Amino acid sequence: MPHTTQIFQVSTLYGAATLAAALDAGLFGPRAGARRILLVSNNAAVPETALRMDEMHGYGPIAGRFDSVVSWNEAISPYHPSAWGPRGNDTVLWQRAFRLLWDIDEEDLIELAVESIQANPARALSAIFTEAAVDVYADGLMSYGPTREKLPLTIARRIRRLLHLDLIPGLRPLLLSEYGVEPVVVPDEAFRGVLDEISVEAADDARLAPVLEEAPTAVLLGQYLAAINILSAQEEEDLHVRMLTGAVRAGHRSIVFKPHPTAPAGYSAALSKAAADAGVRLTVLDAPLLAETLYHHCRPELVVGCFSTAMVTASAYYDVPIARVGTGLVMGRLRPYPNSNRVPLAVIDHLVPDLEREETPALVGPAPESLSPLVRAIGFCMQPKTYARLREPTAQWLRAHLAGSPGYYFPELRLAELGLPGSRPRSRARIRVGRAKRVVGRAVRRGTRKG
């Protein structure tokens, strides 16, 4: 009788923690029922210079839940995990190669648990193991947004579940809903248990000592938006300074900045100068640990960010009030409109108090009735062909609520492109002319090639 091998693909410690919580909650069956392989992928632009997952606090306890750990980077070297995928006629050869490399019997059944199914390495794995059942797990706010790209039916029909954290209770993920994939919540208590386990493992890190000497009352979260070409480096530095300024205005005198792991040192230097000018104590925490570990040990009174998922976990799992800075600026800069950061930004913008407007930081509770229709309207405008069923509900929402919504939610040009309420006749006419010119241009090019 064939055995089952479960392959769990991860690229972040946060994602690995989500999977660990799902395992602890029994969502993948009893451990004795299958062999479990943790497949680690480093998707950084230059993996050789980036922080490895096994260098982060908490990796050991999580890896201990699996029978073996293998590296995707090593398996496909010298190719980059985000760029490599098999050619269609090579998938059988690659499956044989990976079964041999990872000591998986030819008769074993394969089950996959992957992240970001639209992109490699998840898509490559799903294409190679053509008979494998696929579970997708989402470790952040992007699960509430639309699927980025249309999936081949050979992959989509094998997706069984979308496992996600219930960060905004009452808000149902849009991701993969077009394929009838059911979302399954990873229990809060299981995830919090994994976070506590990671935090205890990090307690002896000497880099935490300066933070614990004078317990900070506010934590600032960096995201490194310049790396994905949303803001310039200077604008992102300014965003961090705005976070600090807001925290100081709210009365906080001891502050920790938790930079993104790939952020340049200059960001911290600029923020340190601003803190010195304001006369407050700032600690930059560059230890290889999750923001949640910082919450566990410091018990801050405020967490400030732009749209980081770690803002919501501070509220959901540690009862820390949160506030936002710069969501409008960032959302207005997203290009193209279907950028997958749009829904996480909208969720934070809609739910979380604005620190610069001196709104009182607060906990994020269950989703208000206004949130789900907004998210689905944005989701339709991001992927109108995929979610065609949402066109009329979106039009109705726009007629009723567009006037009272921030302009960066639904730019007028995008509404014109989709022929939705809120666009001007002049804009719609300009779009039609542009489309007609492109049609004529393509016809001319085809004629030229034939000639």
Secondary structure, DSSP 8 states (H G I E B T S, - for coil): ---EEEEEEESSHHHHHHHHHHHHTTTT--GGGSEEEEEE---SSSGGGS--GGGSTTHHHHHTTSSEEEEHHHHHTTS-TTT----GGGHHHHHHHHHHHTT--TT-EEEEEES-TTSTTHHHHHHHSTT-EEEEEE-SGGGGS--SS---HHHHTTEEEEEEE-SSTT----TTGGGT-EEEEE-HHHHHHHHHHHHHHTTT-GGGHHHHHT--SEEEE---GGGGTSS-HHHHHHHHHHHHHHHHHTT--EEEEE--TT--HHHHHHHHHHHHHHT-EEEE--SSS-HHHHHHHH--SEEEESS-HHHHHHHHHH---EEE-SHHHHHHH-SSTT-TTHHHHHHHHHHS-BGGGT---B---S--TTHHHHHHHHHHHHSTTTTGGGHHHHHHHHHHHGGGS-TTTS-HHHHHHHT-TT--HHHHHHHHHHHHHHHHHHHHHHHHHH-
